[in-house]
Structure formats: C-alpha cells, structure tokens
Amino acid sequence: MYISLLISKYLRRKLAPMFAAMAVTLCTAMVIIVISVMGGFLDMMRAAAQTLTGQVTIYSDVTGFAGHQEIAKRLLIQPEIESAAPLVRSYGLIKLHESTQTVEVVGIEPESFNTVTNYQSSLYWDNQHFLNMLDKQIPQEELTSPELKKRYADYKAAYEKMDLDDAGMNFTIPDIWVREGIEQGCVLGIAVNPWNLRNSEGKYDVANTALGLPMTITVLPMTQGGSIQTLSPATARFTLVNEFKSGLYDIDSNRIYVPMAKLQAMLDMHQQKIWDKFDPQTGQPVGDATIKPDRVSELMIKGKDGVPLADVKATVTRVLQSYLAEHPNTPSLWIQTWQERHATLLGAVEREKGMLTILFAIISLVAVAMIGVIFYMIVQQKTKDIGTLRALGASRKGIASIFLGYGLSVGIIGSMVGLALAASIVLNLNEIQDLLFVWFGFKMWNPQIYYFDRIPSQLDHMEVTVIVICAILSSVVGAIVPAILAAIQDPVESLRYE
C-alpha cells in the first residue's frame, strides 16, 4: 500500500518526473510520426504497384506465347481465380508534338484488363476538366458578339457530350477529335508528355495535355523464332483519348496503352493462315492452310477476394504445369506475383523505413539515459525517506519497487501523451502543412516535386502498440539502476547524516 502512495506523492510534488515524462513523450511521438509517414508512403507505393498489375502474371520472352485462351479457360474454373486478362508488351517510338520518345507499348483489352487491375480508376481526365478550362479561358463577359456566343455554345456542347472514360475503356475517339484515316484511340501515361506539368497542388492542367492530337507509334515486329532481320518497322496512327496515372512514376512516364488486336497485328503476333503450296501461275494459295495462333506477352490473373496471394500463385502454377505437360512445344513461361514484380522498388522503401525506424529508436535511447539520471538524483534527495522506510521494516524489494513503479508510471504517462500527440499530428498532417503554408509560405511536402499530391501517413495499430510498450519498458529500464542503488542503501548510514 505504501508503495503506491509514495509513487503518487512523488509524481505530484516533483518537477523532475515531468521532464522525464516529457522526454518519453517526445521520443514516443517522434518514432510514431516517422514510422507512420514512412508506412503510409510504403502503403501508397504498394497500392500504386497493384493499380496496373495483376496479382499473378504468366509471362514469356519478347516473342510471346500462344494458347493463352486455353490457359485462361482452365484458370477461370478454379475456385481461387476470379478473372484473367491477356496483354501484349513491346517497346517502340511515339511521335507527339513533333517530339519522338521511346516508350513501352502495351496492347490491352480494356474490359478484361480492368477486371484484374484498377485500369478504369487510373484514367485521369473527364469532360468536366474541359468545361472548367473553357469557362476559365473564355469568361462570359468577353462573349460580346453572337458569333462568339455561338462558338462558345458549340464547344461547350461538344465537351458535355464527350465521354473520356468511355473513350479510355474502348479506345473510341470522341466526335470532336475524329480525323480521317485514324480509327482508334490510345491512352498515354500522364508523365510521358513533357508539357504535362503539375501545379502547386500537384494537379495537372488539361490545357497542357495532348488530348485529341494524333500520335504515330512505331514498333519492331519479331518472329516467333526471335528474328527481326527480315522484318520492317510497323507504324500506325492513333488519337490520344485519355491519360492514366497509376501513382508509380516509372510506369506513368514510360507507357502507352493501345488496342491489343492492333498491336498484335503490328508485331506480327495475330492469328494467321499459312499455306505451304501456291499456284505457280496465279500465285494464289492452294490446298489446306495451317492456322498460326495469336500470341500474347502476358496473362494477368486476379484471385477472388479473401484468397491469399500465395494460394493464387500455387493454383496458377498447378494449372500451368498441367497445360505445359500437354503442350510440350510451348516456349518457356514464368510466373510472378505483383510483389515479386515490384520487389526492387518496394524493397528499397521497406529498407528505408526500417533504417529510419532504427535510427530514431537509437536517438530515443536518450530518454532512458535521462530517466536514469533524474531518478538517480531523486534517490540522492530521498536518502532520509529511504532510511526511514527501511528502519520501519520496509524490505529492499519494497524500496526497489517504489522507484521501478515510479519509472513505470512516468513511462505510461509519457507514452500515452506521446501517442496522443503523434496521433493528432499524423491524422492532420496535411491540414498542418496547409496551415504552415498560409502562415509562413512553407511546404514540407511539395506536390510539384513528389509524385503523391498529399503527405502519406497512417497509424498502424500493431506498430503503435509495439512502440508504446517499448517506451514504457525503456522507462522501467532507466529506473533499474537507481532502484537498485536505493534498495542496497544501509538505513543506519542513510539516517546518520540527517
């Protein structure tokens, strides 16, 4: 009973424990804030990595593989698999604004591709962007003549009718952008166009885009045997109908989506009939033709909700092995999860998070040292109290328990206040930044520099719990040496100088 009473008394009447609790508070808050920001950044990177990547991918080399329809059919009857989508991947040149760039050209079937990724949600532009631009560029007070009013009304009607989401999902060209000789659209990564610059809020201005402009794409076909020497580059023209933003700069600055069938034809990967015999007089094929199946580069698979990624990969592996056993002439195929695909990028961020957490944890050891020093000073000041308690029959264990309980109390108070402080900062980090910008014109997280337009942060309950427990234990550890010194004091010697 006397232990709790003395702890309560010391906490109320001493200024030193407040400084010890403050040290615990600041160290706890600092570690929680750092790990929350880095954890939020890592989670945003993971979400971005999954945006345009299937959970599991079957892929081959650049020549592609046939039989993807049969593999997909076998996969879709498995209870773990929800959907599958083929795609063709190549590298080529695009000519935009009289500027030629190298890009990754990906042919997709948007509907099936959207079932395994978040493709539709990554489409950036809609008609409202154009309506806002129209109102901004042509203020109503400047429409002074009937001709200007009619032109404004025509543009507005065209923009209201335009459906850029549908254009991105079907590669259709809105009426206002139709040109002779161009039948299909394409979707470009929003950072490919060098004129797409972000404003101070991290947003893009539709006036800087190349939407509606024609684009020439050139790719180099490759035979199934891997030869390119006898083939000429294939060129096609598209209209840019939308742009996508996945959140991964490496993708958004280096990729363009086109219709899969069109890219297959350009790469000589489409289904073809091949005749062995030709009429020597007419040159026309005769006899039976051999069907050369179409080829794709990858088959992306998505598992059903709740199915672990490892189980999805195991199912895909089992089905693919069964297919390859029946089709031994199929070229080499590999299986990769989205985590394995982006392991280099995500691994680097995870290591940075771990290193920062360790660094700030080491810095936080100052709290342990401060508690040890403060408690040693308290022990020296309480020599008479310790001697009196020992003379009245208090055990060495009881004396040690007073100061260990003292340290535990300081740790609990400091860590709880630190948790409250960290939570209030982390959950309102962007609002705090906006307030600092209004007051001082300073931004910690500049959206024009960083690819995410808001500071990523989140409180992970497990990590926060571990940090709080470690803070409390650190306080107890800091009090161990002073507690031992207090416990081993001789009561006679303690009272002699009083």
Buried (B, 14 or more C-beta within 10 A) or exposed (E): EEBEEBBEEBBEEBEBBBBBBBBBBBBBBBBBBBBBBBBBBBBBBBBBBBBBBBBBBBBBEEBBBBBBBEBBEBBEEBEBBBBBBBBBBBEBBBBBEEEEBEBBBBBBBBEBBBBBBBBBEBBBBBBEBBBEBBEEEBEEEEBEEEEEEEEBEEBBEBBEEBBBBBBBBBBBBBEBBEEEEBBBBBBBBBBBBEEBEBEEEBEBBBEBBBBBBBBEBBBBBBBBEEEEEEEEEBEBBBBBBBBBBBBBBBBBBBBBBBBBBBBBBBBBBBEEEEEEEEEEEEEEBEEEEEEBBBBBBBBBBBBEEEBEBEEBBBBBEEBBEEBBEEEEEBBEBEBBBBBBBBBEBBEEBBEEBEEBBEEBBEEBEEBBEBBBBBBBEBBEEBBEBBBBBBEEEBEEEBBBBBBBBBBBBBBBBBBBBBBEBBBEBBBEBBEBBEEEEEEEEEBEBEBEEBBBBBBBBBBBEEBBEEBBEBBBBBBBBBBBBBBBBBBEBEBEEBBEEE
